[in-house]
Amino acid sequence: KANMAAACMRRLGKVGRCFLETRSGTISYLLGNVGARGSRRAYSTGEPGFRSKLLTSVRAGAGSALGCAFLLGGGLGLYQTVKLSVQQHLADEDRKVSGDGLKLTLYQYKTCPFCSKVRAFLDYYGLEYDIVEVNPVMRQEIKWSSYRKVPILMVDGELQLNDSSVIISSIRTFMTNKEKKMSDIVRCYPEMKSLNERGKEVMEYNNKYWLMLSEAETGALYPEKGMQKEEMKWRQWADDWLVHLISPNVYRTTGEALASFDYIVREGKFGTVEGFFAKYVGAAAMFIISKRLKSRHNLQDDVRQDLYKAVNDWVAAVGKSRKFMGGDQPNLADLAVFGVLRVMEGLEAFDDMMKNTKVKFWYRRMERATLNHEGQSQSPSNH
């Protein structure tokens, strides 16, 4: 763009000089005739040479004016072109910093709390991404993957990120660390197979709550002592405790189970027959499973009380003096907790939570922050 603008400026400059130097060109001639006719009407004088002097003056003045106009127009055109070029360059740099230079595709179940966490993160930072809704029965959309859970985030169509916390930590690291490639960052979160409390083999990821930053970058992102540890603690709390309170609460009664599966079928990717069986058979199955989950996680008979306590514990940790746990802006813990709680919206459990806890004001602030992509304009040093 700059080269084209310079060439255009050079051409306009030549045209301008031609007008300044020409005394007998076509345009000058026409202006001269107009000036002559005007002089005959305006001046009735018989003084020899007066008319010729006037015409010479008009021609010279008109030529100079047009030449200056062309030069001025060329200068303004160049200025606007360079200005737009600089603005585009700055926008490109901003995209590099914010991470939205990546092509992201999220494979998800819309009503999954772990998928909701990732969407909350991407939405808050204004990162563009495509969504592929996965059929939870057949899962044909991820048949190409040996990892059979969601969320899965594909980066630039080649790099696969698994596990919601790994996805969030990796992308946030990339947004902040200007030296590492995405593929190098992912290697910092190695997969490890382990056995859970039921003896089932599960995949775990080391360091998944850590951001892989330099000391200077860490200091800029977490300017106050204890901020990083606090964020990591509550991110893990959202995964290890809060998320396990969702199913027992949304499937607490047969009526709530039916309402929940009606929502899941409506928002998910089901065929007509699949949707029918999912709604009624799935609701009955999850009602039974929720009772087992209550026992496994040592929940009270009234599981709402565990939900209320957990949410109020979170609000107390944020405190009265902060808008968010991250201060004036949400941090990764805010986004994780919000993402988990958001999947209950429209259900009885959500309405009860909003009425019987102190979470409402924080939740509405988070809602606005993600909806308006408020993290998009923040540089890493502002977090």
C-alpha positions as CSV (number, residue, x, y, z in Angstrom):
1,K,0.0,0.0,0.0
2,A,2.8,2.4,0.8
3,N,4.5,1.8,-2.5
4,M,1.3,2.4,-4.4
5,A,0.7,5.6,-2.5
6,A,4.2,6.8,-3.2
7,A,3.8,6.1,-7.0
8,C,0.4,7.9,-6.9
9,M,1.9,10.9,-5.2
10,R,4.7,11.1,-7.8
11,R,2.2,11.0,-10.6
12,L,0.0,13.7,-9.0
13,G,3.1,15.9,-8.5
14,K,4.0,15.7,-12.2
15,V,0.5,16.7,-13.1
16,G,0.6,19.6,-10.7
17,R,3.9,20.9,-12.1
18,C,2.5,20.7,-15.6
19,F,-0.4,23.0,-14.6
20,L,2.0,25.4,-12.9
21,E,4.3,25.6,-15.9
22,T,1.6,25.5,-18.8
23,R,0.3,28.8,-20.2
24,S,-1.4,27.5,-23.4
25,G,-2.9,24.1,-22.5
26,T,-6.5,23.2,-23.2
27,I,-7.7,23.9,-19.8
28,S,-5.8,27.1,-19.6
29,Y,-7.2,28.1,-23.0
30,L,-10.7,27.4,-21.8
31,L,-10.2,29.4,-18.6
32,G,-8.7,32.2,-20.7
33,N,-11.8,32.3,-22.9
34,V,-14.1,32.3,-19.9
35,G,-11.9,35.1,-18.4
36,A,-12.0,37.1,-21.7
37,R,-15.8,36.9,-21.9
38,G,-16.1,37.8,-18.3
39,S,-13.7,40.8,-18.7
40,R,-15.7,42.1,-21.6
41,R,-18.9,42.0,-19.6
42,A,-17.3,43.4,-16.4
43,Y,-14.9,45.9,-17.8
44,S,-15.7,48.4,-20.6
45,T,-12.3,49.9,-21.0
46,G,-10.3,50.8,-24.1
47,E,-6.9,50.8,-22.3
48,P,-4.4,49.0,-24.5
49,G,-2.9,45.9,-22.9
50,F,-5.3,45.8,-20.0
51,R,-7.2,42.8,-21.4
52,S,-4.0,40.8,-22.1
53,K,-2.6,41.5,-18.7
54,L,-5.9,40.4,-17.1
55,L,-6.0,37.2,-19.1
56,T,-2.4,36.4,-18.3
57,S,-3.2,36.9,-14.6
58,V,-6.3,34.7,-14.8
59,R,-4.4,31.9,-16.6
60,A,-1.5,32.0,-14.2
61,G,-3.7,32.2,-11.1
62,A,-6.0,29.4,-12.4
63,G,-3.1,27.2,-13.3
64,S,-1.4,27.7,-9.9
65,A,-4.6,27.1,-8.1
66,L,-5.3,23.8,-9.9
67,G,-1.7,22.7,-9.5
68,C,-1.8,23.4,-5.8
69,A,-5.2,21.6,-5.6
70,F,-3.7,18.5,-7.2
71,L,-0.6,18.6,-5.0
72,L,-2.8,19.0,-1.9
73,G,-5.1,16.2,-3.0
74,G,-2.2,13.9,-3.6
75,G,-0.7,14.8,-0.2
76,L,-4.0,14.1,1.6
77,G,-4.4,10.8,-0.4
78,L,-0.9,9.7,0.7
79,Y,-1.6,10.7,4.3
80,Q,-4.8,8.7,4.4
81,T,-3.2,5.7,2.8
82,V,-0.2,5.7,5.2
83,K,-2.6,6.3,8.1
84,L,-4.7,3.3,7.1
85,S,-1.6,1.2,6.6
86,V,-0.3,2.1,10.1
87,Q,-3.7,1.3,11.6
88,Q,-3.8,-2.0,9.9
89,H,-0.3,-2.8,11.1
90,L,-1.3,-1.9,14.7
91,A,-4.4,-4.1,14.4
92,D,-2.3,-7.0,13.2
93,E,0.0,-6.5,16.1
94,D,-3.0,-6.5,18.5
95,R,-4.2,-9.7,17.0
96,K,-0.8,-11.3,17.6
97,V,-0.9,-10.2,21.2
98,S,-4.5,-11.3,21.8
99,G,-4.1,-14.6,20.2
100,D,-6.8,-14.2,17.6
101,G,-4.4,-14.9,14.8
102,L,-5.1,-18.6,15.5
103,K,-7.8,-20.5,13.6
104,L,-9.7,-22.2,16.4
105,T,-12.4,-25.0,16.1
106,L,-14.1,-26.2,19.3
107,Y,-15.7,-29.6,19.3
108,Q,-18.2,-29.6,22.1
109,Y,-21.5,-30.6,23.8
110,K,-23.2,-27.2,24.4
111,T,-24.5,-28.3,27.8
112,C,-21.2,-29.7,29.1
113,P,-19.7,-27.6,31.9
114,F,-16.2,-28.2,30.7
115,C,-17.1,-27.0,27.2
116,S,-18.9,-24.0,28.7
117,K,-15.7,-23.1,30.5
118,V,-13.7,-22.9,27.3
119,R,-16.4,-20.9,25.5
120,A,-16.5,-18.4,28.5
121,F,-12.7,-18.0,28.1
122,L,-12.7,-17.6,24.3
123,D,-15.7,-15.2,24.4
124,Y,-14.2,-13.0,27.2
125,Y,-11.0,-12.5,25.2
126,G,-12.9,-12.0,22.0
127,L,-11.1,-14.9,20.2
128,E,-12.9,-16.0,17.1
129,Y,-13.7,-19.7,16.9
130,D,-15.9,-22.2,15.0
131,I,-18.1,-24.7,16.9
132,V,-18.7,-28.3,15.9
133,E,-21.6,-29.7,18.0
134,V,-20.8,-33.4,18.7
135,N,-23.6,-36.0,18.8
136,P,-23.2,-37.4,22.3
137,V,-24.5,-40.8,21.2
138,M,-22.5,-41.6,18.0
139,R,-19.8,-39.0,18.3
140,Q,-19.1,-39.2,14.6
141,E,-17.8,-35.7,14.6
142,I,-14.7,-36.8,16.6
143,K,-14.2,-40.3,15.1
144,W,-10.8,-39.1,13.8
145,S,-9.6,-38.6,17.4
146,S,-8.3,-41.2,19.8
147,Y,-9.3,-38.9,22.6
148,R,-13.1,-39.5,22.8
149,K,-14.1,-36.7,25.2
150,V,-15.0,-33.1,24.7
151,P,-14.0,-30.3,24.6
152,I,-11.4,-30.7,21.9
153,L,-9.9,-27.5,20.4
154,M,-8.2,-27.8,17.0
155,V,-5.6,-25.0,16.4
156,D,-5.0,-24.1,12.7
157,G,-6.5,-27.4,11.7
158,E,-3.4,-29.4,12.9
159,L,-2.7,-29.1,16.6
160,Q,-5.2,-30.9,18.9
161,L,-5.7,-29.6,22.5
162,N,-7.6,-31.8,24.9
163,D,-9.0,-31.1,28.4
164,S,-10.6,-27.7,29.2
165,S,-8.0,-26.5,31.6
166,V,-5.1,-27.4,29.3
167,I,-6.9,-25.6,26.5
168,I,-7.3,-22.4,28.6
169,S,-3.8,-22.5,30.0
170,S,-2.2,-23.1,26.6
171,I,-4.1,-20.3,24.8
172,R,-3.6,-17.8,27.6
173,T,0.1,-18.6,27.6
174,F,0.3,-18.1,23.9
175,M,-1.5,-14.7,24.2
176,T,1.1,-13.6,26.8
177,N,4.3,-15.2,25.7
178,K,5.5,-13.7,22.4
179,E,8.4,-16.1,21.8
180,K,7.0,-19.6,22.1
181,K,5.1,-21.4,19.4
182,M,1.8,-23.0,20.2
183,S,3.2,-26.5,19.5
184,D,6.0,-25.8,22.0
185,I,3.6,-24.6,24.7
186,V,1.4,-27.7,24.4
187,R,4.5,-29.9,25.2
188,C,4.6,-28.3,28.6
189,Y,1.3,-30.1,29.5
190,P,2.3,-33.8,29.1
191,E,-0.4,-36.5,29.2
192,M,-0.2,-39.1,32.0
193,K,-2.4,-42.1,32.6
194,S,-3.5,-42.9,36.1
195,L,-6.2,-44.8,38.0
196,N,-9.0,-42.9,39.6
197,E,-10.7,-43.8,42.9
198,R,-12.8,-46.5,41.2
199,G,-9.7,-48.1,39.6
200,K,-10.5,-46.9,36.1
201,E,-7.7,-45.7,33.9
202,V,-8.0,-42.0,33.2
203,M,-5.9,-39.4,31.4
204,E,-4.4,-36.6,33.4
205,Y,-2.3,-33.6,32.4
206,N,0.6,-32.3,34.4
207,N,0.8,-28.5,35.1
208,K,-2.6,-27.8,33.6
209,Y,-3.3,-24.9,35.9
210,W,0.0,-23.2,35.2
211,L,0.8,-20.6,32.6
212,M,4.2,-21.2,31.0
213,L,5.6,-17.7,31.3
214,S,8.8,-16.0,32.1
215,E,9.4,-14.4,35.5
216,A,8.8,-10.9,34.0
217,E,5.6,-12.0,32.2
218,T,4.3,-13.7,35.4
219,G,5.0,-10.5,37.4
220,A,3.1,-8.4,34.8
221,L,0.1,-10.8,34.8
222,Y,0.0,-11.3,38.6
223,P,1.3,-8.0,40.1
224,E,0.2,-8.8,43.6
225,K,1.6,-11.5,45.8
226,G,-0.6,-14.6,46.0
227,M,-2.7,-13.8,42.9
228,Q,-1.3,-16.7,40.8
229,K,-1.8,-19.3,43.6
230,E,-5.3,-18.1,44.3
231,E,-6.3,-18.3,40.7
232,M,-4.8,-21.9,40.3
233,K,-6.5,-23.0,43.6
234,W,-10.0,-21.9,42.5
235,R,-9.6,-23.2,38.9
236,Q,-8.9,-26.6,40.3
237,W,-11.8,-26.2,42.8
238,A,-14.1,-25.6,39.9
239,D,-12.9,-28.8,38.2
240,D,-12.7,-31.1,41.3
241,W,-15.7,-29.9,43.3
242,L,-18.1,-27.4,41.7
243,V,-18.6,-29.3,38.5
244,H,-19.6,-32.5,40.4
245,L,-22.5,-30.5,42.0
246,I,-24.2,-29.8,38.7
247,S,-25.6,-33.3,37.8
248,P,-27.0,-34.1,41.3
249,N,-28.8,-30.7,41.3
250,V,-30.2,-30.6,37.7
251,Y,-31.4,-34.3,38.0
252,R,-32.5,-34.0,41.6
253,T,-36.1,-35.0,40.9
254,T,-37.8,-36.7,38.0
255,G,-39.4,-33.4,36.9
256,E,-36.0,-31.7,37.0
257,A,-34.4,-34.6,35.1
258,L,-37.0,-34.4,32.4
259,A,-36.6,-30.6,32.1
260,S,-32.9,-31.0,32.0
261,F,-33.0,-33.5,29.2
262,D,-35.5,-31.5,27.3
263,Y,-33.0,-28.7,27.4
264,I,-30.1,-31.0,26.4
265,V,-32.0,-32.4,23.4
266,R,-33.1,-29.0,22.3
267,E,-29.6,-27.5,22.5
268,G,-27.6,-30.5,21.5
269,K,-27.2,-32.5,18.2
270,F,-29.7,-35.3,18.3
271,G,-31.8,-37.0,15.6
272,T,-35.6,-37.3,16.1
273,V,-35.5,-40.8,17.4
274,E,-32.3,-40.2,19.4
275,G,-33.9,-37.1,20.9
276,F,-37.0,-38.9,22.0
277,F,-35.1,-41.8,23.7
278,A,-32.5,-39.3,25.2
279,K,-35.2,-37.2,26.8
280,Y,-37.2,-40.0,28.5
281,V,-34.7,-42.9,28.9
282,G,-31.8,-40.5,29.5
283,A,-33.8,-38.5,32.1
284,A,-34.7,-41.7,34.0
285,A,-31.1,-43.0,33.9
286,M,-29.6,-39.7,35.1
287,F,-32.1,-39.5,37.9
288,I,-30.8,-42.8,39.2
289,I,-27.1,-41.9,38.5
290,S,-27.5,-38.6,40.3
291,K,-28.3,-40.5,43.4
292,R,-25.1,-42.5,43.0
293,L,-23.1,-39.3,42.5
294,K,-24.6,-37.9,45.6
295,S,-23.3,-40.9,47.6
296,R,-19.9,-40.8,45.8
297,H,-19.2,-37.2,46.6
298,N,-20.7,-37.4,50.1
299,L,-23.4,-34.8,49.4
300,Q,-26.3,-34.0,51.7
301,D,-29.7,-35.4,51.2
302,D,-30.8,-32.0,50.0
303,V,-28.1,-31.4,47.4
304,R,-29.1,-27.8,46.9
305,Q,-27.5,-27.0,50.2
306,D,-24.1,-28.2,48.9
307,L,-24.6,-26.1,45.8
308,Y,-25.5,-23.0,47.9
309,K,-22.5,-23.5,50.2
310,A,-20.1,-24.0,47.3
311,V,-21.3,-20.9,45.6
312,N,-21.3,-18.8,48.7
313,D,-17.7,-20.0,49.5
314,W,-16.8,-18.7,46.0
315,V,-18.4,-15.3,46.6
316,A,-16.7,-15.0,50.0
317,A,-13.3,-15.8,48.3
318,V,-13.9,-13.0,45.8
319,G,-14.7,-10.7,48.7
320,K,-16.6,-7.5,49.0
321,S,-13.8,-5.2,47.8
322,R,-13.3,-6.8,44.4
323,K,-15.6,-7.0,41.4
324,F,-13.9,-10.3,40.4
325,M,-11.3,-12.6,41.9
326,G,-9.0,-11.0,39.3
327,G,-9.7,-7.5,40.6
328,D,-11.3,-5.1,38.2
329,Q,-11.2,-7.8,35.4
330,P,-12.0,-11.5,35.6
331,N,-9.1,-13.9,35.9
332,L,-9.1,-17.5,34.7
333,A,-10.7,-18.7,38.0
334,D,-13.6,-16.3,37.4
335,L,-14.1,-17.6,33.9
336,A,-13.9,-21.2,35.0
337,V,-16.5,-20.9,37.8
338,F,-18.8,-18.8,35.5
339,G,-18.5,-21.4,32.8
340,V,-19.5,-24.2,35.1
341,L,-22.5,-22.4,36.6
342,R,-23.8,-21.1,33.3
343,V,-24.8,-24.6,32.1
344,M,-27.7,-24.5,34.6
345,E,-29.3,-21.4,33.2
346,G,-33.0,-21.9,32.4
347,L,-33.3,-24.8,34.9
348,E,-34.8,-24.8,38.4
349,A,-31.4,-25.4,40.0
350,F,-30.1,-22.1,38.5
351,D,-33.1,-20.1,39.7
352,D,-32.8,-21.5,43.2
353,M,-29.1,-20.7,43.2
354,M,-29.7,-17.1,42.2
355,K,-32.4,-16.7,44.9
356,N,-30.6,-18.4,47.8
357,T,-27.0,-17.3,47.4
358,K,-25.0,-14.1,47.1
359,V,-23.7,-14.9,43.7
360,K,-26.1,-12.8,41.6
361,F,-24.1,-9.5,41.3
362,W,-20.9,-11.3,40.5
363,Y,-22.6,-13.5,38.0
364,R,-24.3,-10.6,36.1
365,R,-20.9,-8.8,35.9
366,M,-19.4,-12.0,34.5
367,E,-22.2,-12.3,32.0
368,R,-21.6,-8.7,30.7
369,A,-17.9,-9.2,30.6
370,T,-18.1,-12.3,28.4
371,L,-20.9,-11.0,26.2
372,N,-19.0,-7.8,25.5
373,H,-15.6,-9.5,25.0
374,E,-14.2,-7.1,27.6
375,G,-10.8,-9.0,27.7
376,Q,-10.2,-8.2,24.0
377,S,-8.9,-4.7,24.7
378,Q,-6.7,-5.7,27.6
379,S,-2.9,-6.0,27.2
380,P,-1.2,-8.8,29.2
381,S,0.1,-6.2,31.7
382,N,-3.5,-5.2,32.6
383,H,-4.4,-8.6,34.0
